Amino acid sequence: MRTLIAIGIGTGNPRHMTLEAIDALNGADMVLIPRKGPQKDDLAEVRRLICRQCLTNPATRLVEFDLPVRDAATPDYGAGVDAWHDAIAATYRDLILAESGPDARIALLVWGDPSLYDSTLRIIDRLQAMEHLAGGLACDVIPGITSIQALAASHRIPLNTIGGAIHITTGRRLRAEGFPVGADTAIIMLDGTCAFQILPPDAYAIWWGAYLGTELDLRIAGPLAEVAHRILSLRAEARARHGWIMDTYLLRRLENS
Ligand SMILES: C[S@@+](CC[C@H](N)C(=O)[O-])C[C@H]1O[C@@H](n2cnc3c(N)ncnc32)[C@H](O)[C@@H]1O
């Protein structure tokens, strides 16, 4: 039986690779490296760098491929994501059948941890149900350092208040629904539009980080009223300079608000 191994690689620093991740990489017959277009070649380059630094098994083959792109113009977000996942699953199926034997171990290098805002495990579910692979594809998961842990470590903060809950959500939901009701701390990911701008600035503090773990690492923290404009300009400048940005932030209600 073939096995797909979803290996959490951390957020851009090869030293985020755990010993377990390095073992899994070296136990693979093949590593699939997705290319996400020229603007995001830095992300493929991190995976190549990890392989150069951590891979010592000469029998492990690296196979690069072009990842299908989501059609952002699809009006229904859920339907757009569904069609995109189908296209990715079909790409993986074709690669697996063409490039690997029936007992191969195939590594997928997943940014951060495979369980957090990542589609890999859902796509593996689809693959396991597909013709030619059904009944013949197992899955292993190796956990990795998430961007949330990278954010907390870079600011040297605990994520939660004492005994408090943490709400993890997306920029899209923050913009649509406002700050989560009943929460004192929210972590916002996948936010291309700085949705924190919808909040009353006097009521929140923010800990923001971009390119965490990489050499480009940027971070700003403080009351939203004081630092929001700095985040907006630094983010726009960095995105224009590098052609891509990934940022995450923690918002906390100020006590007297
Ligand atoms: C598709 S999700 C993947 C999350 C990943 N599985 C994890 O464990 O962090 C991508 C989002 O993760 C966050 N992210 C990933 N890498 C990051 C980094 N190096 N610095 C800041 N945020 C990052 C951003 O919010 C980005 O929009």
The ligand as an SDF file (V2000), in Angstrom:
LIG
                    3D

 27 29  0  0  0  0  0  0  0  0999 V2000
   -2.9550   28.3810    4.5530 C   0  0  0  0  0  0  0  0  0  0  0  0
   -2.6180   28.9970    6.1470 S   0  0  0  0  0  0  0  0  0  0  0  0
   -1.4360   27.8110    6.6910 C   0  0  0  0  0  0  0  0  0  0  0  0
   -1.2350   27.7890    8.1860 C   0  0  0  0  0  0  0  0  0  0  0  0
   -0.1960   26.7590    8.6040 C   0  0  0  0  0  0  0  0  0  0  0  0
   -0.6800   25.4060    8.3940 N   0  0  0  0  0  0  0  0  0  0  0  0
    0.2380   26.8980   10.0560 C   0  0  0  0  0  0  0  0  0  0  0  0
    0.2870   25.9130   10.7680 O   0  0  0  0  0  0  0  0  0  0  0  0
    0.5810   28.0190   10.4450 O   0  0  0  0  0  0  0  0  0  0  0  0
   -1.6540   30.3920    5.7350 C   0  0  0  0  0  0  0  0  0  0  0  0
   -1.7450   31.4620    6.7980 C   0  0  0  0  0  0  0  0  0  0  0  0
   -0.8880   31.1030    7.8780 O   0  0  0  0  0  0  0  0  0  0  0  0
   -0.2640   32.2560    8.4030 C   0  0  0  0  0  0  0  0  0  0  0  0
    1.1900   32.1160    8.2180 N   0  0  0  0  0  0  0  0  0  0  0  0
    1.8150   31.0680    7.6620 C   0  0  0  0  0  0  0  0  0  0  0  0
    3.1360   31.2470    7.6860 N   0  0  0  0  0  0  0  0  0  0  0  0
    3.3610   32.4270    8.2790 C   0  0  0  0  0  0  0  0  0  0  0  0
    4.5340   33.1440    8.6040 C   0  0  0  0  0  0  0  0  0  0  0  0
    5.7470   32.6810    8.3150 N   0  0  0  0  0  0  0  0  0  0  0  0
    4.4000   34.3320    9.2410 N   0  0  0  0  0  0  0  0  0  0  0  0
    3.1690   34.8150    9.5550 C   0  0  0  0  0  0  0  0  0  0  0  0
    2.0280   34.1680    9.2670 N   0  0  0  0  0  0  0  0  0  0  0  0
    2.1160   32.9880    8.6330 C   0  0  0  0  0  0  0  0  0  0  0  0
   -0.8340   33.4440    7.6440 C   0  0  0  0  0  0  0  0  0  0  0  0
   -1.9620   33.9330    8.3670 O   0  0  0  0  0  0  0  0  0  0  0  0
   -1.2520   32.8170    6.3410 C   0  0  0  0  0  0  0  0  0  0  0  0
   -2.2690   33.5710    5.7150 O   0  0  0  0  0  0  0  0  0  0  0  0
  1  2  1  0
  2  3  1  0
  2 10  1  0
  3  4  1  0
  4  5  1  0
  5  6  1  0
  5  7  1  0
  7  8  2  0
  7  9  1  0
 10 11  1  0
 11 12  1  0
 11 26  1  0
 12 13  1  0
 13 14  1  0
 13 24  1  0
 14 15  1  0
 14 23  1  0
 15 16  2  0
 16 17  1  0
 17 18  1  0
 17 23  2  0
 18 19  1  0
 18 20  2  0
 20 21  1  0
 21 22  2  0
 22 23  1  0
 24 25  1  0
 24 26  1  0
 26 27  1  0
M  CHG  2   2   1   9  -1
M  END
$$$$
